[in-house]
Amino acid sequence: MALDLKAIQQALATALDDLNQAADLKPKQLVVVGASTSEVAGKHIGSAGTKEVAEALWEVLYNFQQKTDISYAFQCCEHLNRALVVESDYSFVQQLEQVSVVPVGSAGGAMAALAFKKMKGAVMVEEVKADAGIDIGDTLIGMHLKKVAVPVRSTVKSVGEAHVTMARTRPKLIGGERAVYKVVHRDETCD
């Protein structure tokens, strides 16, 4: 069965638009991407990664980044302990600790390996606290999201054959019964 790369791209574009609508992403906010190209192709995660699928996903992800001015972190597979590919500028500004490894298809995954080649000044880091995320193929991105993660529902349930899960984050609600969570007028906060 031949892959319909256009349908895969359309599904991803729709999912990203749904994520953006729910998360109200701002320029420079971080979106973590976990993507199993094997799962997109209908195979078991980690068994049949393909540069062809990674290229198709990249095109859509790159276009979304150009439209929204967000930053990305691409999660590697378990063989690299779910390390992440980020741009060096983002790593510097966020003071992220870099690690020494280069993702390849067999250790990191096809999507992370391609992102490492395509991103401007790509570096590897162990952890981030992303504002939102998209998980294509049940790659388990939750460890890289800020607290508190909120599920985002989309009209898209899969990209290719891969199950899609998305989340946005929100600040923690702290306090008790007298706490106020929304400021109406700043001058009313101290009475």
N, C-alpha and C positions, 0 to 999 in steps of 0.2 A: 504494500500500500504506500503510495507516494504521499509525502507530507504536503499539505496545502499551506504554504508559508504565508500567503496573503491573508488567509483566514486566521492564522495564528497571530499575525501582526495586528489585524483588526480587533481581535479579542483582547490583546494586551493594551492597545490604545484605548479601548472602551473602559477596561478595568482601571487604567491610570487616570482617566478622566473622572471616573467614579470616586477614586481615592482622593483626587484633588478637590472634588466638590465636598466630600465629607470632612477632609482634614484642613481645608482652606490653607494650603501650603503657601508659605512666604518665601521670597528669594533667600537662598543660602541655607534653608532648613535641610536637614538630612533625611533622605529616604534610603532605607536598607532594602536591598534586592537579593533574594535567594531564588535561584532558578536552576532546576534540574533539566537540562536539555534532553536527557534520557527519558524523563517522565513526559515531557512535551511530545516526544516521538512515540509514546506509548510503551516504553520499556521500563524496567525496574530502575529506580534511582541508582546512579553510579555505574550503570552497566553498559551504556551505549551513548555516551556524550558525543555531541556532534557540533563542529564549528559552523555548519550550515544553519542550524537552529539558533546557535548563539548569535550569529551575524544578523539573523532576522529579528531577534529580540533586541539586540543592540540598536538597530536602526530606529525602532520605536522608542526605546528608552532615551536615546540621544535626542530625538526630536522633542520628546516631552521635557527634557532638561532645558533645551533651547527655549522652549515656550514658557517655562515656569521659573527658570534660573535657580532651581533647587540643586543640591549636592547629592551625590550617590555614595553608598558603601555597598560593594558587591561581596556577599558572603561566600566564602570557600566551603568546600565539603568537609566532612568529618576528618579526612586524612590530614588536613591542615588545621585541625581543631577549630573550625569555623572562623578562622582569621578573615580579615576583610581587606579589600582593595579600595583605597580612597585616593583622591588627588593630593599631592604633596602640600599644596597651598592650604587645603582644608585641614590636613594633619597638623601643619605648623600653627595655624590660628587656634585650633582647638587643643593644642599641646598634647597630641596623642603620642603614645609611645610606639615607635616602630619596631617591627620584628623582621628578621632576615629570612625570607623565603620567596620563591617565585612560583606562583600557581601555574600548573600545567594541567592538561586534560585529565591525566590519571591521578593527580594529587592537587586538588583545588577545584577542578571541574571546568568544563568548556566555557561557561559563561564568565567565571572569574578570570580564567586565563586570557580570554579575549578582552575583558575590561582592563586588565593589567597592561595589555598592548595598546589599547585605544585611548585610555585616559591620559590627560596631560600630567606628566610627572607622577605616575602612579607609584604609591608606596603601600606597604602592608602594615596593618595594625591588628592588635588582638581583640580590641573591643571598642565599641562606640555606644552612644545613647541616641538613637535615631528618633526623629519626630513622627515618622510614619514608616510603613513597610509593605512590601508585596512579596508574598511567598508563592512561587510557582513550582509545584511539585512536592509540597510538604517537606521543605528543607529546614524547617524549625528556626525561623529568624527571631523569635520572641526574646531571646537572650540579649539582643542588640537594640531593643526598644526602650525608650524612657518609661518610667512609671508615670502614669497609669495607662496601660494599653487598652484601647477601645476597639472592638471589632468593627470593620467597615463591610457592609453588605454591598454587593455589586450585582448587576444584571448578568455579569460574566461569572460562570462557575468554574470554567476551565480555559486554559490556553493550550491549544492542541489537546493532548490527552491528559495534561497535568492539572490536578486540582489547584485552585487558586484561593488563597486566604490573604486578607489585607487587614491592616490596623492603622489607626492614628493614635496619638497620645494626647493626654491632657494633664495639667498640673494636679497634684494631689489635693484633695479637699481635706483641710485640717481644722481642728477646733471641735467644739461641742454644740450644744443646742442654741447657744447665743451667737455662734459664728455667722458672719455674713460672707457670701461668696461672690457677690456681684456689686461693684461700686456704681452707684447711681450718680452721686456728686462727690467729688474728692473732699470738699469742705465739710461733708457730713460724716466723715470717717472718725473724727475725734470729738465726741461730745461728752 
